[in-house]
Amino acid sequence: MTQKIKVAVSGACGKMGQAVINAVLQENDLELVSAIDVMNVGQQTGGVTIEESLEKALLSKQIDVIIDFTNPELVFKHTKLILEKGARPVIGTTGLTESQIEELKKLSQEKGFGCLIAPNFALGAVLMMMFAQQASKYLSNAEIIEFHHNKKKDAPSGTAIKTAQLMTQERAKFSQDNCLEIETIQGSRGGVTESNIHIHSVRLPGFVAHQEVIFGAPGQALTIRHDSFDRISFMPGVILSIRHIMKNNDFVYGLENIL
Ligand SMILES: NC(=O)c1ccc[n+]([C@@H]2O[C@H](COP(=O)([O-])OP(=O)(O)OC[C@H]3O[C@@H](n4cnc5c(N)ncnc54)[C@H](O)[C@@H]3O)[C@@H](O)[C@H]2O)c1
């Protein structure tokens, strides 16, 4: 019989961490060996005891893959630590900067361990990003509106940043024919990428993760929208990523690269 992939979940008590634990427990080729969180330490989840320290878990257990859904202040430190201790990170936590992603890529290549970072694990969201990239070839005016629950710390979302990056691969500058704009309330026009895509971040209770990419042209508009109503939408992507990273040991930024 082939060996099961030994999986640990960091941020185990969070909204995503709990959904990931439930998903891992349903897969025959995966074994949950550790759950790490600063909350509920010593309690049980998914048949393992919650432990406080990621470093201690890495030193005391054989772990193949660690899935991290914690927070933007921790994600860089955690990903580095996982690679340095010889496990493979699957990173869902958003908030990594471009230079941090570059540094993690180098470290993963030096260590020879795979690392997968995905700002969005939902297949529909990945398709939305790919369609927006495609539309950018033909339509030169575009803005992004993303909607999340009001406990999300980082803005704009990792998905919005990744979408803008993909769109910019097709077109260096958007919306160049706007008039000179004056904001009477600062920030009204949202954040602006180097390629001049405006990103608007909405934070309200009741939302999970939603995004619209709107293209405008004389007499018409194209709206590409995705909604994650439930965190189960992310789980097939997380499971696919665990299997991918075990088999391929490569560095991946974005789920679209392994579909
Ligand atoms: N990539 C995706 O598809 C995707 C989808 C949804 C959310 N996210 C991102 O995932 C992250 C987590 O989201 P959430 O809604 O589950 O947040 P959450 O606040 O519900 O959960 C975070 C968990 O991390 C724990 N934590 C804090 N410090 C820790 C530490 N030092 N070690 C271990 N655990 C620690 C917290 O106690 C909490 O249980 C966010 O960055 C969010 O934007 C990504």
The ligand as an SDF file (V2000), in Angstrom:
LIG
                    3D

 44 48  0  0  0  0  0  0  0  0999 V2000
   -6.3410   31.3070   -0.5740 N   0  0  0  0  0  0  0  0  0  0  0  0
   -7.6440   31.2190   -0.3940 C   0  0  0  0  0  0  0  0  0  0  0  0
   -8.3710   30.6030   -1.2070 O   0  0  0  0  0  0  0  0  0  0  0  0
   -8.2650   31.8510    0.8130 C   0  0  0  0  0  0  0  0  0  0  0  0
   -9.6180   31.6940    1.0870 C   0  0  0  0  0  0  0  0  0  0  0  0
  -10.1450   32.2630    2.2470 C   0  0  0  0  0  0  0  0  0  0  0  0
   -9.3020   32.9460    3.1130 C   0  0  0  0  0  0  0  0  0  0  0  0
   -7.9760   33.0870    2.7920 N   0  0  0  0  0  0  0  0  0  0  0  0
   -7.0170   33.7460    3.7120 C   0  0  0  0  0  0  0  0  0  0  0  0
   -6.6910   32.8100    4.7360 O   0  0  0  0  0  0  0  0  0  0  0  0
   -6.3060   33.5080    5.9240 C   0  0  0  0  0  0  0  0  0  0  0  0
   -7.1000   32.9650    7.1050 C   0  0  0  0  0  0  0  0  0  0  0  0
   -8.4840   33.2260    6.9160 O   0  0  0  0  0  0  0  0  0  0  0  0
   -9.6060   32.7870    7.9990 P   0  0  0  0  0  0  0  0  0  0  0  0
  -10.8540   33.4120    7.5290 O   0  0  0  0  0  0  0  0  0  0  0  0
   -9.5280   31.3350    8.2280 O   0  0  0  0  0  0  0  0  0  0  0  0
   -9.0550   33.5730    9.2950 O   0  0  0  0  0  0  0  0  0  0  0  0
   -9.3730   33.2470   10.8350 P   0  0  0  0  0  0  0  0  0  0  0  0
   -9.0570   34.5100   11.5750 O   0  0  0  0  0  0  0  0  0  0  0  0
  -10.7060   32.6440   10.9810 O   0  0  0  0  0  0  0  0  0  0  0  0
   -8.2800   32.1370   11.2120 O   0  0  0  0  0  0  0  0  0  0  0  0
   -6.9150   32.3830   11.4690 C   0  0  0  0  0  0  0  0  0  0  0  0
   -6.4590   31.3910   12.5270 C   0  0  0  0  0  0  0  0  0  0  0  0
   -5.0260   31.5320   12.6790 O   0  0  0  0  0  0  0  0  0  0  0  0
   -4.7580   31.3800   14.0630 C   0  0  0  0  0  0  0  0  0  0  0  0
   -3.4210   31.8720   14.4160 N   0  0  0  0  0  0  0  0  0  0  0  0
   -3.0640   33.1130   14.8400 C   0  0  0  0  0  0  0  0  0  0  0  0
   -1.7520   33.1260   15.1550 N   0  0  0  0  0  0  0  0  0  0  0  0
   -1.2700   31.8700   14.9220 C   0  0  0  0  0  0  0  0  0  0  0  0
    0.0080   31.2630   15.0340 C   0  0  0  0  0  0  0  0  0  0  0  0
    1.0850   31.9460   15.4600 N   0  0  0  0  0  0  0  0  0  0  0  0
    0.1290   29.9340   14.7210 N   0  0  0  0  0  0  0  0  0  0  0  0
   -0.9330   29.2290   14.2900 C   0  0  0  0  0  0  0  0  0  0  0  0
   -2.1820   29.7610   14.1510 N   0  0  0  0  0  0  0  0  0  0  0  0
   -2.3370   31.0600   14.4670 C   0  0  0  0  0  0  0  0  0  0  0  0
   -5.8950   32.1380   14.7440 C   0  0  0  0  0  0  0  0  0  0  0  0
   -5.9940   31.8000   16.1220 O   0  0  0  0  0  0  0  0  0  0  0  0
   -7.0770   31.6670   13.9140 C   0  0  0  0  0  0  0  0  0  0  0  0
   -7.6500   30.4890   14.4440 O   0  0  0  0  0  0  0  0  0  0  0  0
   -6.5390   34.9970    5.6070 C   0  0  0  0  0  0  0  0  0  0  0  0
   -5.3080   35.5710    5.1940 O   0  0  0  0  0  0  0  0  0  0  0  0
   -7.5130   34.9590    4.4480 C   0  0  0  0  0  0  0  0  0  0  0  0
   -7.4290   36.0990    3.6300 O   0  0  0  0  0  0  0  0  0  0  0  0
   -7.4640   32.5610    1.6740 C   0  0  0  0  0  0  0  0  0  0  0  0
  1  2  1  0
  2  3  2  0
  2  4  1  0
  4  5  1  0
  4 44  2  0
  5  6  2  0
  6  7  1  0
  7  8  2  0
  8  9  1  0
  8 44  1  0
  9 10  1  0
  9 42  1  0
 10 11  1  0
 11 12  1  0
 11 40  1  0
 12 13  1  0
 13 14  1  0
 14 15  2  0
 14 16  1  0
 14 17  1  0
 17 18  1  0
 18 19  2  0
 18 20  1  0
 18 21  1  0
 21 22  1  0
 22 23  1  0
 23 24  1  0
 23 38  1  0
 24 25  1  0
 25 26  1  0
 25 36  1  0
 26 27  1  0
 26 35  1  0
 27 28  2  0
 28 29  1  0
 29 30  1  0
 29 35  2  0
 30 31  1  0
 30 32  2  0
 32 33  1  0
 33 34  2  0
 34 35  1  0
 36 37  1  0
 36 38  1  0
 38 39  1  0
 40 41  1  0
 40 42  1  0
 42 43  1  0
M  CHG  2   8   1  16  -1
M  END
$$$$
